[in-house]
């Protein structure tokens, strides 16, 4: 969402890495637009934190609480030093009224987030752990993948074994996640570099998922 330089100067705020923007249950008094940096949105659960999304420059979030006046449903913190624009309800309404394109952008943004959330939930329901982990890798490739030399996909978010274990609901069984990742390393689908997962071939990852799906379907 684009805003003018005057808005940046008037409503900008810098958050340090790790600094909390809001917690679940807080009143939603502002929406946020990211100028620089990165924001992590996550849930607090009895089993620990679950990362839901990362947003970067040009992204906006927190608009739902401005629209429906409901308390925050998630937590948000700066993943790195981040410069944000904070818009209260009045300023948000002024921008919406003066620029209909913002409404379309918000609707598209909400639709994409709902689609991503449905994909994450569908993946969590997969019983086969191998397929669930591979499916999560595929989703992260689509959402945060950065193609590099030789077709290697890295990620613009923290993404190692611990993050993956939380994402697939196996934070209590990290050994199982490590076991599956070792299989993917042997088959040259992924590698672990400096503690982070990289995908060596998205095509082979897709073939691996298809193979697992066929095994489940035909009972091999």
C-alpha positions as CSV (number, residue, x, y, z in Angstrom):
1,X,0.0,0.0,0.0
2,X,1.5,3.3,-1.1
3,X,1.3,6.4,1.0
4,X,2.8,9.9,0.4
5,X,6.0,11.2,1.9
6,X,4.1,13.5,4.2
7,X,2.3,10.5,5.8
8,X,5.7,8.8,6.3
9,X,7.1,11.8,8.1
10,X,4.0,12.3,10.3
11,X,3.2,8.7,11.3
12,X,6.5,6.8,11.0
13,X,7.9,4.8,13.9
14,X,11.0,2.6,14.2
15,X,10.8,-0.8,16.1
16,X,14.0,-2.6,17.1
17,X,14.5,-6.3,16.3
18,X,12.4,-8.3,18.7
19,X,10.3,-5.4,19.8
20,X,6.6,-6.2,20.3
21,X,4.0,-4.3,18.3
22,X,0.9,-5.8,19.9
23,X,-0.3,-8.9,21.7
24,X,-3.4,-11.2,21.3
25,X,-6.3,-9.5,23.0
26,X,-5.0,-5.9,22.7
27,X,-7.4,-3.3,21.3
28,X,-6.7,-2.7,17.6
29,X,-6.1,1.0,17.4
30,X,-3.8,1.1,14.4
31,X,-3.0,-0.6,11.1
32,X,0.6,-0.8,10.0
33,X,2.5,-0.3,6.7
34,X,6.1,-1.5,6.4
35,X,8.5,0.9,4.9
36,X,11.7,-1.1,5.7
37,X,12.4,-4.2,7.7
38,X,10.4,-7.3,8.5
39,X,7.5,-8.2,10.8
40,X,6.6,-11.6,12.2
41,X,3.0,-12.4,13.1
42,X,2.5,-15.3,15.4
43,X,0.2,-17.1,17.9
44,X,0.9,-18.0,21.5
45,X,-0.3,-21.5,22.2
46,X,0.0,-23.9,25.2
47,X,2.8,-25.6,23.2
48,X,4.7,-22.4,22.5
49,X,4.7,-19.9,19.7
50,X,3.5,-20.6,16.2
51,X,4.6,-18.4,13.4
52,X,1.9,-17.5,11.0
53,X,3.4,-15.0,8.5
54,X,6.3,-12.7,7.8
55,X,5.7,-9.3,6.1
56,X,8.2,-7.1,4.4
57,X,8.5,-3.6,2.7
58,X,5.3,-2.5,1.1
59,X,3.1,-5.0,3.0
60,X,0.4,-3.9,5.5
61,X,-1.3,-5.7,8.4
62,X,-3.5,-5.1,11.4
63,X,-6.3,-3.6,9.2
64,X,-8.9,-6.1,10.5
65,X,-9.0,-4.6,14.0
66,X,-9.5,-1.2,12.4
67,X,-12.4,-2.5,10.3
68,X,-14.3,-4.7,12.8
69,X,-13.2,-3.1,16.1
70,X,-12.3,-6.5,17.5
71,X,-9.3,-7.2,19.7
72,X,-6.1,-8.4,18.1
73,X,-6.2,-12.1,17.3
74,X,-2.4,-12.5,17.0
75,X,0.9,-11.1,18.2
76,X,3.3,-9.1,16.1
77,X,7.0,-8.3,16.6
78,X,9.8,-6.8,14.5
79,X,11.9,-9.6,13.1
80,X,14.6,-7.0,12.4
81,X,14.8,-3.3,12.8
82,X,11.7,-2.1,11.1
83,X,10.3,1.3,10.1
84,X,6.5,1.4,10.1
85,X,3.7,3.7,9.3
86,X,0.9,3.6,12.0
87,X,-2.5,4.7,10.8
88,X,-5.4,5.2,13.2
89,X,-9.0,4.6,12.2
90,X,-9.6,8.2,11.2
91,X,-6.5,8.4,9.0
92,X,-7.3,5.0,7.5
93,X,-10.8,6.1,6.6
94,X,-9.5,9.2,4.9
95,X,-7.1,7.2,2.8
96,X,-9.8,4.7,1.8
97,X,-12.3,7.4,0.8
98,X,-9.7,9.2,-1.3
99,X,-8.3,6.2,-3.0
100,X,-10.7,3.3,-4.0
101,X,-7.6,1.3,-5.1
102,X,-6.7,0.8,-1.5
103,X,-10.0,-1.0,-0.9
104,X,-9.2,-3.4,-3.7
105,X,-5.7,-3.9,-2.3
106,X,-7.1,-4.7,1.1
107,X,-9.7,-7.2,-0.3
108,X,-7.0,-8.9,-2.4
109,X,-4.6,-9.0,0.6
110,X,-7.3,-10.5,2.9
111,X,-8.2,-13.1,0.2
112,X,-4.5,-14.1,-0.2
113,X,-4.0,-14.5,3.6
114,X,-7.2,-16.6,3.9
115,X,-6.0,-18.8,1.1
116,X,-2.6,-19.2,2.7
117,X,-4.1,-20.0,6.0
118,X,-6.4,-22.7,4.5
119,X,-3.3,-24.3,2.8
120,X,-1.5,-24.3,6.2
121,X,-4.4,-25.9,7.9
122,X,-4.9,-28.5,5.2
123,X,-1.3,-29.4,5.4
124,X,-1.5,-29.8,9.2
125,X,-4.3,-32.4,8.7
126,X,-2.1,-34.7,6.6
127,X,-1.3,-37.8,8.7
128,X,1.9,-38.8,6.9
129,X,4.7,-36.8,8.6
130,X,6.9,-37.1,5.5
131,X,4.3,-35.6,3.3
132,X,3.3,-32.9,5.9
133,X,6.9,-31.7,6.2
134,X,7.5,-31.8,2.4
135,X,4.2,-29.9,1.9
136,X,5.2,-27.2,4.3
137,X,8.5,-26.8,2.5
138,X,6.6,-26.4,-0.7
139,X,4.3,-23.7,0.8
140,X,7.3,-21.8,2.2
141,X,8.9,-21.9,-1.2
142,X,5.8,-20.3,-2.7
143,X,5.5,-17.7,0.0
144,X,9.1,-16.8,0.9
145,X,11.3,-18.5,-1.7
146,X,14.2,-16.6,-3.3
147,X,15.6,-18.3,-6.4
148,X,19.4,-18.3,-6.6
149,X,22.2,-19.7,-8.8
150,X,21.6,-23.2,-10.0
151,X,17.9,-23.1,-9.0
152,X,18.6,-23.2,-5.3
153,X,15.8,-21.7,-3.3
154,X,16.6,-19.8,-0.1
155,X,14.2,-18.0,2.2
156,X,13.9,-14.4,3.3
157,X,12.7,-15.5,6.7
158,X,14.4,-17.5,9.5
159,X,13.8,-21.1,8.4
160,X,15.7,-24.0,10.0
161,X,14.7,-27.3,11.7
162,X,13.2,-25.6,14.7
163,X,10.9,-23.3,12.7
164,X,9.8,-26.2,10.5
165,X,9.0,-28.3,13.5
166,X,6.7,-25.6,14.9
167,X,5.0,-25.1,11.5
168,X,4.1,-28.8,11.2
169,X,3.1,-29.3,14.8
170,X,6.1,-31.5,15.7
171,X,8.0,-29.2,18.1
172,X,7.8,-32.0,20.7
173,X,9.4,-34.5,18.3
174,X,12.3,-32.6,16.6
175,X,14.1,-35.9,16.0
176,X,11.3,-36.9,13.5
177,X,11.7,-33.7,11.6
178,X,15.5,-34.2,11.5
179,X,15.0,-37.8,10.2
180,X,12.7,-36.6,7.3
181,X,15.1,-33.7,6.4
182,X,18.0,-36.2,6.3
183,X,16.0,-38.3,3.8
184,X,15.5,-35.1,1.7
185,X,19.2,-34.3,1.9
186,X,20.2,-37.8,0.7
187,X,17.9,-37.4,-2.3
188,X,19.3,-34.0,-3.1
189,X,16.0,-32.2,-2.6
190,X,17.3,-30.0,0.2
191,X,20.4,-29.0,2.1
192,X,21.1,-27.4,5.4
193,X,23.4,-24.4,5.1
194,X,24.5,-22.3,8.2
195,X,21.6,-23.8,10.1
196,X,19.0,-22.9,7.5
197,X,17.1,-25.1,5.1
198,X,17.6,-24.5,1.4
199,X,15.7,-26.3,-1.4
200,X,18.0,-27.5,-4.1
201,X,15.2,-28.4,-6.5
202,X,11.5,-27.4,-6.3
203,X,10.8,-29.8,-9.1
204,X,12.2,-32.8,-7.1
205,X,10.3,-31.6,-4.1
206,X,7.1,-31.7,-6.1
207,X,8.0,-35.2,-7.3
208,X,8.6,-36.3,-3.8
209,X,5.2,-35.0,-2.6
210,X,3.5,-36.7,-5.5
211,X,5.3,-40.0,-4.7
212,X,4.1,-39.8,-1.1
213,X,0.6,-39.0,-2.1
214,X,0.5,-42.1,-4.4
215,X,1.9,-44.3,-1.7
216,X,-0.9,-43.1,0.7
217,X,-3.6,-43.5,-2.0
218,X,-2.6,-47.0,-3.0
219,X,-1.4,-48.2,0.4
220,X,2.1,-49.0,-0.6
